[in-house]
Amino acid sequence: MRCPFCSTLDNKVIDSRLSQAGEVTRRRRECEGCKRRYTTYERVERTLPLVVKEDGRRQPFDREKLLSGLRRACVKRPVSAEVLESIVDGVQRAMAGSGEQELSSAWLGERALEALREHDEVAYVRFASVYRDFQGVGEFLRELAELTNVPRERGPDAEGTG
C-alpha cells in the first residue's frame, strides 16, 4: 500500500479490525518513510451490474460518486460518515443480490433514498431534490407532503399524540 503522504511502499499495519457487519477490514498503517499514519479499508471486490443512466449510457458503478452525493445532502446534518458508508454498502449488496447485469440509475437512487430517509428527513429531501431533479417549489412541496403523511414513530411531542 503506497503512503498517501510520501508515496513510499514501505509501511506496517498497526491495527486491524472488522467493521460494518464484518464486510470491511479497517487497517491502521504507519509509513516507514515519513512515520505518518493513515487508514485503509479492505473489502471483497464484487462484480456489480452496470449502471444505465437516463440517457441510455452504461457505466460501472462508482461508489465514490454515490457517497459524494450523500455527503452533499448531509452537510450540516447529524449523519455520520459511518452511516453514509453503510448506506452505500447496502446499495452495493442490493446490486450484487439483484442477479441483474444492468440496473438503472433510478433503481440505485431509490435504494439510497430509502436508506437515507430512515436517518435524516432533511438530508432525504436534499438528496431527492437533486436525484429527482426538482424543477420548482411545487415539487418540493409534494415531496414534503408525502413525507409528512407517512406515519412516523416519534416521541410524546409528535403530532397527533399527547
N, C-alpha and C positions, 0 to 999 in steps of 0.2 A: 504494500500500500504506500503510495507516494505521499509525502508530507505536504499538506496544503500551504505551508509557510515557506519552506526552503526547497521543496521538491526532491529531497533525498529519499531513497527507497529503504533506508535502514531505520527501523522502528521496533518497539517492543509493545506487546499487549500488556497493559497494567491490570485491566479488569474486563471480564466478560459476563454478561447476564442476558437471560431471555427476557423479552418484553412483548407486549401486545399479544397475549394469549399464546406465547411460545412460537410465534411465526417469524419473529425477528430477533437476531442476536445483536445486542449493542456491545461494542467493544471500545474501551477507552485505551488510547495508544499514546506513547511518548516517542517523539522523534529522537534518534540517536545523534543526529547532527545538530539541531538547534535547541533541543531539550524542551520544545513546546509540546503541549498535549492537545489532542483532538479526538473526536468521537466518530466512529464509523458504524454503519448498520449493515448487517448481512441478512439477506432474505433469499428464499428459493426463487429462482427465475422461472416464471411460468410462461407458457406460450399463451398469450392472450389474443382474443379476437381483434381484428382490425376495427377501427372506428370509422363509421361512414358519416361524413359531415353533411350538413343540409344541402350543400351544392353538389353532392354526389362524390366528392373526393374521398379517398380511403387513405388512412394513415395509421401507423402504430399508436397504441395508447401511450400518452405522455403523462406519467404520474405527476411530474412537477407542474405541468400546466394546470391540472385539476387542483392540486394543492395550492398553487398560487392564487387561483380564483377563489378558493375557500378562504385563504388568508385575507384577501382584499375584502371579502364580505364580513370578516370578523374583526376588522380594525376597530379598536377601542371597545371591543365586546369581551365578556368574560369567558372566552372559549380558548382552552389551552391548545398548545401545539400537539400534545398527545392525542387530544380528541380529534383534531383535524387529520392527523396521521391515521387514526383508527377508522375515520370515515373513508379515506382513500383506500385503506386496506380492505374495508368491507366492499367497496365498489369493485376492487380487483378480484376479491373472492367470488363475488356475484358474476363477474365477467367470466372467470375461469369455470365456474359451475354452470354457466348457461348452456354449454355444449354447442354454441354457435361459432361460426367462423368470422362473422361480421356482426357488429352491433351499432345501432345509430347513436350519434352524439346525444340525441334526445333521451335515449334509454339511460345513458350514463348520467346525464344531468338530473333526471328524475330520481335515480338511486341516491345521488349526493344530496339532493334537496330533502328527500325523506329523512335521511340521517341527520342533516343539519337542523331540520325543524324540531327534532327531539331535544336539541341542545340550546338553541337560541332563536327565538322567533324573529328578532330584528335582523340577525345575520341571514336567516332564511329568506326574508323579503328582499334584502340586498342582493343575495345570490340569484334569487328568482328574477329580479328586475333585469339583470344582465343576461342570464341564461335564457329567459323567455322573451327578451328584447322588448320590454315595456316601451310603448311609444307615447304614453301620456299619463296624466294623473288618474284618468278613469281606470286604466289597467291596474295601477297601484291599489286603488280603492276596491276593485273587485277582488284582488288577491287578499287584501286586508279583511274584507267582509267574509271571505271563505275561511280565513284563519280564525276570525273571532266566532264563527258559527260552529266550529268544531269543538265538542266538549273537551275540556281540559281538566286535568287533576290540579287543583290549586289548594292553597291553604284556606283558612277561615275567612280571609278578606276577599275571596274571589266573588265575582258577580253571581248573584242568584243564591248566595248562601248567607247564613247568619241571621 
